[in-house]
Amino acid sequence: MLNAKFLFGLALLIPLLGAAMPAEAAKAKVDITAARAACFEQAQAAANAVGPGAPIAEKQARGADAYRQCCFKAGIRP
């Protein structure tokens, strides 16, 4: 049978590992959020570059295309 010291050490180790994992996930989420914000800014710039007299559908199409291309380059889902 397993000795008591091993079980006690295991009982202490598992919660510590569990506490460390969400912190790593939070760091990754911040990076994804920053990448999405940058892609959104690029999409806005592409939509505004069409011109003020352009149809709304054209602006939306250019913005969506720029957003998807940026997300693809950043390696995130659009």
Backbone as CSV, one residue per row, in Angstrom:
resi,resn,N_x,N_y,N_z,CA_x,CA_y,CA_z,C_x,C_y,C_z
1,MET,0.837,-1.178,0.000,0.000,0.000,0.000,0.888,1.250,0.000
2,LEU,0.358,2.305,-0.555,1.119,3.557,-0.627,1.328,4.124,0.764
3,ASN,2.482,4.711,0.963,2.745,5.271,2.286,2.055,6.621,2.467
4,ALA,1.938,7.032,3.689,1.186,8.231,4.034,1.860,9.502,3.530
5,LYS,3.189,9.535,3.513,3.891,10.736,3.046,3.622,10.983,1.561
6,PHE,3.605,9.913,0.779,3.334,10.054,-0.650,1.920,10.576,-0.888
7,LEU,0.958,10.010,-0.193,-0.430,10.451,-0.355,-0.612,11.900,0.094
8,PHE,0.068,12.273,1.184,-0.032,13.647,1.668,0.583,14.617,0.649
9,GLY,1.730,14.249,0.092,2.367,15.081,-0.927,1.512,15.209,-2.171
10,LEU,0.889,14.119,-2.574,0.001,14.137,-3.737,-1.218,15.013,-3.477
11,ALA,-1.735,14.937,-2.259,-2.901,15.748,-1.900,-2.570,17.238,-1.928
12,LEU,-1.335,17.592,-1.663,-0.929,18.994,-1.719,-0.603,19.437,-3.137
13,LEU,-0.094,18.535,-3.947,0.352,18.881,-5.292,-0.807,19.120,-6.252
14,ILE,-1.833,18.328,-6.176,-2.941,18.424,-7.135,-3.633,19.791,-7.089
15,PRO,-3.989,20.339,-5.918,-4.606,21.678,-5.924,-3.669,22.774,-6.439
16,LEU,-2.377,22.629,-6.179,-1.432,23.633,-6.679,-1.384,23.624,-8.203
17,LEU,-1.403,22.441,-8.789,-1.419,22.357,-10.252,-2.720,22.920,-10.818
18,GLY,-3.811,22.636,-10.161,-5.098,23.155,-10.603,-5.171,24.668,-10.517
19,ALA,-4.524,25.237,-9.525,-4.534,26.690,-9.374,-3.642,27.363,-10.412
20,ALA,-2.611,26.675,-10.873,-1.690,27.270,-11.838,-2.264,27.272,-13.248
21,MET,-3.093,26.318,-13.588,-3.609,26.213,-14.960,-4.513,27.373,-15.371
22,PRO,-5.473,27.811,-14.559,-6.294,28.947,-14.976,-5.486,30.228,-15.184
23,ALA,-4.404,30.398,-14.448,-3.577,31.588,-14.632,-2.935,31.582,-16.014
24,GLU,-2.495,30.427,-16.476,-1.930,30.334,-17.818,-3.002,30.577,-18.875
25,ALA,-4.192,30.066,-18.649,-5.284,30.278,-19.601,-5.660,31.754,-19.681
26,ALA,-5.617,32.453,-18.566,-5.965,33.872,-18.561,-4.947,34.680,-19.365
27,LYS,-3.674,34.320,-19.295,-2.667,35.026,-20.075,-2.935,34.873,-21.567
28,ALA,-3.282,33.671,-21.982,-3.550,33.429,-23.392,-4.783,34.201,-23.849
29,LYS,-5.777,34.301,-22.990,-6.995,35.001,-23.363,-6.735,36.486,-23.573
30,VAL,-5.869,37.069,-22.769,-5.541,38.480,-22.934,-4.875,38.702,-24.293
31,ASP,-3.995,37.802,-24.686,-3.337,37.937,-25.981,-4.340,37.824,-27.123
32,ILE,-5.295,36.910,-27.003,-6.314,36.750,-28.038,-7.187,37.993,-28.101
33,THR,-7.515,38.533,-26.951,-8.341,39.737,-26.924,-7.612,40.907,-27.579
34,ALA,-6.335,41.032,-27.318,-5.557,42.110,-27.934,-5.457,41.913,-29.446
35,ALA,-5.290,40.668,-29.872,-5.216,40.391,-31.311,-6.552,40.697,-31.984
36,ARG,-7.649,40.342,-31.329,-8.971,40.647,-31.890,-9.195,42.155,-31.990
37,ALA,-8.748,42.885,-30.994,-8.904,44.343,-31.014,-8.104,44.948,-32.162
38,ALA,-6.898,44.434,-32.381,-6.088,44.936,-33.498,-6.750,44.612,-34.830
39,CYS,-7.317,43.422,-34.942,-8.001,43.039,-36.186,-9.242,43.901,-36.406
40,PHE,-9.948,44.211,-35.333,-11.130,45.059,-35.455,-10.745,46.454,-35.925
41,GLU,-9.630,46.964,-35.412,-9.165,48.284,-35.856,-8.802,48.266,-37.338
42,GLN,-8.172,47.186,-37.785,-7.838,47.078,-39.208,-9.094,46.986,-40.056
43,ALA,-10.103,46.292,-39.562,-11.363,46.181,-40.294,-12.042,47.548,-40.410
44,GLN,-12.008,48.315,-39.329,-12.590,49.657,-39.374,-11.853,50.546,-40.369
45,ALA,-10.525,50.427,-40.384,-9.737,51.232,-41.326,-10.048,50.839,-42.769
46,ALA,-10.201,49.544,-43.017,-10.516,49.087,-44.381,-11.903,49.556,-44.798
47,ALA,-12.851,49.539,-43.883,-14.207,49.987,-44.207,-14.239,51.489,-44.458
48,ASN,-13.463,52.240,-43.697,-13.439,53.691,-43.878,-12.658,54.104,-45.123
49,ALA,-11.764,53.245,-45.595,-10.961,53.571,-46.772,-11.777,53.517,-48.062
50,VAL,-12.926,52.880,-48.019,-13.774,52.788,-49.217,-14.267,54.159,-49.629
51,GLY,-14.575,54.981,-48.670,-15.042,56.333,-48.969,-16.417,56.567,-48.400
52,PRO,-16.770,57.843,-48.222,-18.054,58.143,-47.583,-19.261,57.877,-48.478
53,GLY,-19.082,57.896,-49.779,-20.222,57.722,-50.678,-20.465,56.277,-51.075
54,ALA,-19.668,55.358,-50.561,-19.809,53.949,-50.940,-21.033,53.338,-50.262
55,PRO,-21.622,52.346,-50.901,-22.773,51.675,-50.278,-22.372,50.955,-48.987
56,ILE,-23.329,50.830,-48.093,-23.078,50.187,-46.800,-22.612,48.743,-46.994
57,ALA,-23.201,48.045,-47.945,-22.837,46.642,-48.176,-21.366,46.518,-48.570
58,GLU,-20.870,47.468,-49.346,-19.460,47.440,-49.751,-18.552,47.662,-48.541
59,LYS,-18.921,48.599,-47.682,-18.126,48.854,-46.476,-18.107,47.623,-45.564
60,GLN,-19.270,46.994,-45.401,-19.343,45.818,-44.546,-18.521,44.663,-45.119
61,ALA,-18.583,44.490,-46.433,-17.828,43.410,-47.062,-16.327,43.631,-46.925
62,ARG,-15.875,44.850,-47.151,-14.438,45.144,-47.013,-13.975,44.978,-45.569
63,GLY,-14.786,45.444,-44.627,-14.430,45.316,-43.215,-14.381,43.860,-42.771
64,ALA,-15.365,43.078,-43.180,-15.397,41.665,-42.797,-14.227,40.909,-43.411
65,ASP,-13.901,41.217,-44.658,-12.777,40.557,-45.318,-11.456,40.900,-44.625
66,ALA,-11.275,42.153,-44.279,-10.048,42.572,-43.594,-9.953,41.925,-42.212
67,TYR,-11.081,41.823,-41.518,-11.093,41.206,-40.190,-10.718,39.733,-40.285
68,ARG,-11.298,39.016,-41.236,-10.993,37.590,-41.384,-9.543,37.357,-41.781
69,GLN,-9.027,38.171,-42.677,-7.623,38.025,-43.070,-6.689,38.278,-41.882
70,CYS,-6.991,39.295,-41.094,-6.164,39.601,-39.929,-6.220,38.466,-38.911
71,CYS,-7.401,37.941,-38.662,-7.536,36.830,-37.715,-6.785,35.608,-38.205
72,PHE,-6.832,35.351,-39.495,-6.107,34.213,-40.062,-4.609,34.384,-39.867
73,LYS,-4.106,35.599,-40.104,-2.669,35.863,-39.930,-2.263,35.761,-38.457
74,ALA,-3.161,36.169,-37.556,-2.852,36.113,-36.130,-3.036,34.712,-35.551
75,GLY,-3.685,33.836,-36.304,-3.881,32.463,-35.838,-5.023,32.316,-34.851
76,ILE,-6.027,33.189,-34.955,-7.187,33.085,-34.077,-8.433,32.886,-34.913
77,ARG,-9.497,32.429,-34.248,-10.764,32.261,-34.963,-11.428,33.616,-35.184
78,PRO,-12.031,33.822,-36.351,-12.741,35.095,-36.570,-14.040,35.157,-35.809
